[in-house]
Amino acid sequence: MLISHSHKFIFVHIPKVAGSSISHALIPYVHYNLCIDGELKELVASFFEKIKEKTSHESLSEGEACVVNELIGHIGKVSDRQFADMYNDADPGIFAKLLPSYLNETYPKVYSEFLLHDTAKAVREKIPTSIFNDYFKFAVVRNPLEWLVSLYYYCLQKKGTYLHKYIVRLGSFEGYIDYLYQCKNDSKTQNIFGEIYWETLSDYLFDDSDNCMVDYIIKMESIHEDFSKVGKILGFEASLPHKNSSKHDHYLNHYTDETYEKAKFIMSRDLKLLKYTENLSLQQKREQVNADLTLS
């Protein structure tokens, strides 16, 4: 989740929906509290300037890497987890990009209790109602059935993620779908993965009565055009880098006829609320995709 007081927006960051790319584009406009004062501010500013062109953690010197790790530890204790979570992309330059936010006193109302993937509902509970109502709120979504595939392979590849051990236990993509199907069929809404609540796309954006809590939903299928519209609304221009992608082929290739129908059941609320039509069989969907590729 990102918040900007200068441009009055709130970005709800849903996992595996271009959130890292959007976040990097929005960095110059966001505001956090570094909780650093006095002479230390000058030292931090000097350090940020020194590493701003570095593109990976590996490109840091031993001393620079030590300072980066110390800063992450400090911020995680006294401020917010968002900074450390965003640094997982291994881009030290993010420190320099966030510098104006951390050291700028123009916008003193900085809220530091956010998590990287807070839902809109959680954000509303953490900030004043006036801020939530007045600021422009937006998010990015993608085809829910494609999202299931992307989330699975991301968690499988990223051993440091909190869902990795649960994904591994399920044994395969088919096991993953079967487990989620059983949970949905049994109406389990909590503790789907051990003690972790598993939220779908719609959980991030809609309340319990299915009311949308954001002002604009960007579709992954038209992300550049939609993000451009958001930029015009908010008064900025920004390009989108491609970051944090999981490696797998077309999502339909991972489904069987059975798991495809189960996935539609699992994500039925998401398909409805986000207006994705999935009334075709797997074979029909594949034929449709192939036809679209031929035309393009």
C-alpha positions as CSV (number, residue, x, y, z in Angstrom):
1,M,0.0,0.0,0.0
2,L,1.3,3.5,-0.9
3,I,0.0,6.9,0.2
4,S,0.8,10.3,-1.2
5,H,-0.1,13.5,0.5
6,S,1.2,15.8,-2.2
7,H,-0.9,14.1,-4.9
8,K,-3.6,12.8,-2.6
9,F,-3.7,9.1,-3.6
10,I,-3.8,5.7,-2.0
11,F,-2.5,2.7,-4.0
12,V,-3.7,-0.7,-2.8
13,H,-1.0,-3.2,-3.6
14,I,-2.5,-6.6,-4.4
15,P,0.1,-9.4,-4.7
16,K,1.1,-10.6,-8.1
17,V,-0.7,-7.9,-10.1
18,A,2.1,-5.5,-11.3
19,G,2.2,-4.0,-7.8
20,S,6.0,-3.7,-7.7
21,S,6.1,-2.0,-11.1
22,I,3.4,0.5,-10.0
23,S,5.1,1.1,-6.7
24,H,8.4,2.0,-8.3
25,A,6.7,4.4,-10.7
26,L,4.9,6.1,-7.7
27,I,7.9,6.3,-5.4
28,P,8.7,10.0,-6.1
29,Y,5.2,10.9,-4.8
30,V,4.8,8.7,-1.7
31,H,5.4,9.7,2.0
32,Y,6.7,7.7,4.9
33,N,8.4,8.5,8.2
34,L,12.1,7.4,8.5
35,C,12.2,8.4,12.2
36,I,15.7,9.8,11.9
37,D,16.6,13.3,13.1
38,G,19.5,15.6,13.6
39,E,23.0,14.9,12.2
40,L,22.0,11.4,11.2
41,K,19.6,12.9,8.6
42,E,22.5,14.4,6.8
43,L,24.5,11.2,6.9
44,V,21.6,9.2,5.6
45,A,21.0,11.8,2.8
46,S,24.6,11.6,1.8
47,F,24.6,7.8,1.8
48,F,21.3,7.7,-0.3
49,E,22.9,10.0,-2.9
50,K,26.0,7.8,-3.1
51,I,24.1,4.6,-3.9
52,K,21.3,6.0,-6.0
53,E,22.7,4.6,-9.2
54,K,23.2,1.1,-7.8
55,T,20.8,-1.4,-9.4
56,S,21.3,-4.5,-7.2
57,H,22.4,-5.5,-3.7
58,E,25.3,-7.3,-5.3
59,S,26.7,-4.1,-6.7
60,L,27.1,-2.6,-3.2
61,S,30.5,-2.6,-1.5
62,E,30.8,-4.5,1.7
63,G,30.5,-1.3,3.7
64,E,27.5,-0.1,1.7
65,A,25.7,-3.4,2.1
66,C,26.3,-3.2,5.9
67,V,24.7,0.3,6.1
68,V,21.7,-0.8,4.0
69,N,21.1,-3.8,6.3
70,E,21.4,-1.6,9.3
71,L,18.9,0.9,7.8
72,I,16.4,-1.9,7.0
73,G,16.7,-3.2,10.6
74,H,16.2,0.3,12.0
75,I,13.2,1.1,9.9
76,G,11.6,-2.2,10.6
77,K,11.7,-1.5,14.3
78,V,10.7,2.1,14.5
79,S,8.7,2.9,11.4
80,D,7.0,0.6,9.0
81,R,7.5,-2.7,7.2
82,Q,6.7,-1.3,3.8
83,F,10.2,0.0,3.2
84,A,11.9,-3.4,4.0
85,D,9.2,-5.2,2.0
86,M,9.8,-3.0,-1.1
87,Y,13.5,-3.5,-0.8
88,N,13.0,-7.3,-1.4
89,D,13.2,-6.4,-5.1
90,A,17.0,-6.0,-4.4
91,D,17.1,-2.4,-5.8
92,P,19.3,-0.2,-3.5
93,G,18.3,2.8,-5.7
94,I,14.9,2.7,-4.0
95,F,16.6,4.3,-1.0
96,A,17.5,7.4,-3.0
97,K,14.1,7.5,-4.7
98,L,12.4,7.6,-1.3
99,L,14.8,10.1,0.2
100,P,12.5,13.2,-0.4
101,S,9.7,11.3,1.3
102,Y,11.7,10.3,4.4
103,L,13.5,13.7,4.9
104,N,10.8,16.1,3.7
105,E,8.9,17.9,6.4
106,T,6.4,19.5,4.0
107,Y,3.8,16.7,4.7
108,P,4.0,16.0,8.4
109,K,0.9,13.7,8.4
110,V,2.7,10.4,7.6
111,Y,1.1,7.1,8.6
112,S,3.6,4.4,9.2
113,E,1.5,1.4,10.3
114,F,0.8,0.1,6.8
115,L,1.8,-3.3,5.4
116,L,2.9,-3.9,1.9
117,H,-0.3,-5.7,1.0
118,D,-2.9,-4.1,3.2
119,T,-6.5,-4.4,2.0
120,A,-8.6,-1.3,1.4
121,K,-10.6,-2.2,4.4
122,A,-7.5,-2.4,6.6
123,V,-6.3,1.0,5.2
124,R,-9.6,2.6,6.1
125,E,-9.2,1.4,9.7
126,K,-5.7,2.8,10.0
127,I,-6.1,6.4,8.7
128,P,-8.5,9.2,9.4
129,T,-11.8,8.9,7.6
130,S,-11.3,12.3,5.9
131,I,-8.1,11.1,4.4
132,F,-9.5,7.8,3.1
133,N,-12.6,9.5,1.7
134,D,-10.8,12.5,0.1
135,Y,-7.8,10.7,-1.5
136,F,-8.0,9.0,-4.9
137,K,-7.8,5.2,-4.3
138,F,-6.8,2.7,-7.0
139,A,-5.5,-0.8,-7.5
140,V,-4.5,-3.2,-10.3
141,V,-6.3,-6.5,-11.0
142,R,-5.8,-9.3,-13.5
143,N,-7.8,-12.3,-14.7
144,P,-8.5,-14.2,-11.4
145,L,-7.7,-17.6,-13.0
146,E,-4.4,-16.2,-14.3
147,W,-3.7,-14.7,-10.8
148,L,-4.1,-18.1,-9.2
149,V,-1.3,-19.5,-11.5
150,S,1.0,-16.5,-11.0
151,L,0.6,-16.5,-7.2
152,Y,1.3,-20.3,-7.0
153,Y,4.6,-20.1,-9.0
154,Y,5.7,-16.9,-7.3
155,C,5.4,-18.5,-3.9
156,L,7.0,-21.7,-5.2
157,Q,10.0,-19.8,-6.5
158,K,10.4,-17.4,-3.6
159,K,11.6,-19.4,-0.7
160,G,11.6,-16.4,1.6
161,T,7.9,-15.7,1.2
162,Y,5.6,-16.7,4.1
163,L,3.4,-18.8,1.9
164,H,6.3,-20.9,0.4
165,K,6.2,-23.7,2.9
166,Y,2.5,-24.1,2.5
167,I,2.6,-24.2,-1.3
168,V,5.4,-26.8,-1.2
169,R,3.3,-29.0,1.1
170,L,0.5,-29.1,-1.5
171,G,2.9,-30.9,-3.9
172,S,1.7,-29.5,-7.2
173,F,-0.4,-26.9,-8.9
174,E,-3.2,-29.5,-9.0
175,G,-2.9,-30.1,-5.3
176,Y,-3.0,-26.3,-4.7
177,I,-6.2,-26.0,-6.6
178,D,-7.8,-29.0,-5.0
179,Y,-7.0,-27.7,-1.5
180,L,-8.4,-24.2,-2.3
181,Y,-11.5,-25.8,-3.8
182,Q,-12.1,-27.9,-0.7
183,C,-11.7,-24.9,1.5
184,K,-14.2,-22.9,-0.6
185,N,-16.6,-25.8,-0.8
186,D,-16.5,-26.2,3.0
187,S,-17.0,-22.4,3.4
188,K,-13.8,-21.9,5.2
189,T,-12.9,-18.3,5.2
190,Q,-10.0,-18.2,7.6
191,N,-6.8,-20.2,8.2
192,I,-6.7,-21.6,4.7
193,F,-2.9,-21.9,4.9
194,G,-2.3,-22.9,8.5
195,E,-2.7,-19.7,10.5
196,I,-2.5,-17.4,7.5
197,Y,-5.6,-15.9,6.0
198,W,-5.6,-16.2,2.2
199,E,-7.1,-13.2,0.5
200,T,-8.2,-13.1,-3.1
201,L,-8.3,-10.1,-5.4
202,S,-11.8,-9.0,-4.4
203,D,-10.9,-9.2,-0.7
204,Y,-8.5,-6.3,-1.2
205,L,-11.0,-4.0,-2.9
206,F,-14.5,-4.8,-1.7
207,D,-16.2,-4.8,1.7
208,D,-18.2,-7.6,3.2
209,S,-21.3,-6.3,1.3
210,D,-19.5,-6.4,-2.0
211,N,-19.2,-2.6,-2.2
212,C,-16.1,-1.4,-4.0
213,M,-13.8,0.7,-1.7
214,V,-11.6,2.2,-4.3
215,D,-12.2,4.8,-7.0
216,Y,-10.5,3.2,-10.0
217,I,-9.5,-0.4,-10.9
218,I,-6.7,-0.8,-13.4
219,K,-6.9,-4.0,-15.5
220,M,-3.7,-5.8,-16.2
221,E,-4.8,-6.3,-19.8
222,S,-4.8,-2.6,-20.4
223,I,-2.4,-1.5,-17.7
224,H,-0.4,1.1,-19.6
225,E,-3.5,2.9,-20.9
226,D,-5.2,2.7,-17.5
227,F,-2.2,3.8,-15.5
228,S,-1.8,6.8,-17.9
229,K,-5.4,7.7,-17.1
230,V,-4.6,7.6,-13.4
231,G,-1.6,9.8,-14.0
232,K,-3.7,12.4,-15.7
233,I,-6.2,12.4,-12.9
234,L,-3.4,12.8,-10.3
235,G,-1.3,15.2,-12.3
236,F,1.9,13.2,-13.1
237,E,3.5,11.1,-15.8
238,A,5.3,7.9,-15.2
239,S,6.4,4.8,-17.1
240,L,6.1,1.3,-15.8
241,P,9.1,-1.0,-15.3
242,H,8.4,-4.7,-15.2
243,K,9.5,-6.1,-11.9
244,N,9.0,-9.1,-9.6
245,S,7.5,-11.4,-12.3
246,S,7.1,-15.1,-11.7
247,K,8.4,-17.4,-14.5
248,H,5.8,-19.6,-16.2
249,D,4.1,-20.0,-19.6
250,H,0.5,-19.1,-20.5
251,Y,-1.7,-19.7,-17.5
252,L,-4.2,-21.9,-19.4
253,N,-1.4,-24.5,-19.9
254,H,-1.4,-25.2,-16.2
255,Y,-5.0,-26.2,-16.0
256,T,-6.8,-29.5,-16.7
257,D,-10.5,-29.5,-17.5
258,E,-11.2,-30.4,-13.8
259,T,-8.9,-27.9,-12.2
260,Y,-10.1,-25.1,-14.5
261,E,-13.7,-25.6,-13.4
262,K,-12.6,-25.8,-9.8
263,A,-10.6,-22.5,-10.2
264,K,-13.7,-20.8,-11.6
265,F,-15.6,-21.9,-8.4
266,I,-12.7,-20.8,-6.1
267,M,-12.6,-17.3,-7.8
268,S,-16.3,-17.0,-8.5
269,R,-16.7,-13.8,-6.3
270,D,-13.7,-12.3,-8.0
271,L,-14.9,-13.1,-11.5
272,K,-18.2,-11.5,-10.8
273,L,-17.1,-8.3,-8.9
274,L,-14.2,-7.6,-11.2
275,K,-16.3,-8.3,-14.4
276,Y,-14.3,-11.1,-15.9
277,T,-16.4,-13.5,-18.0
278,E,-15.4,-17.1,-17.8
279,N,-18.3,-19.1,-19.2
280,L,-16.3,-21.2,-21.6
281,S,-14.8,-24.6,-21.2
282,L,-11.0,-24.9,-21.0
283,Q,-10.8,-26.1,-24.6
284,Q,-13.1,-23.3,-25.8
285,K,-10.9,-20.7,-23.9
286,R,-7.8,-22.1,-25.5
287,E,-9.3,-21.8,-28.9
288,Q,-10.4,-18.3,-28.2
289,V,-6.9,-17.3,-27.1
290,N,-5.3,-18.9,-30.1
291,A,-7.7,-17.1,-32.4
292,D,-6.9,-13.8,-30.7
293,L,-3.2,-14.4,-31.1
294,T,-3.7,-15.2,-34.8
295,L,-5.6,-12.0,-35.4
296,S,-2.9,-9.9,-33.6
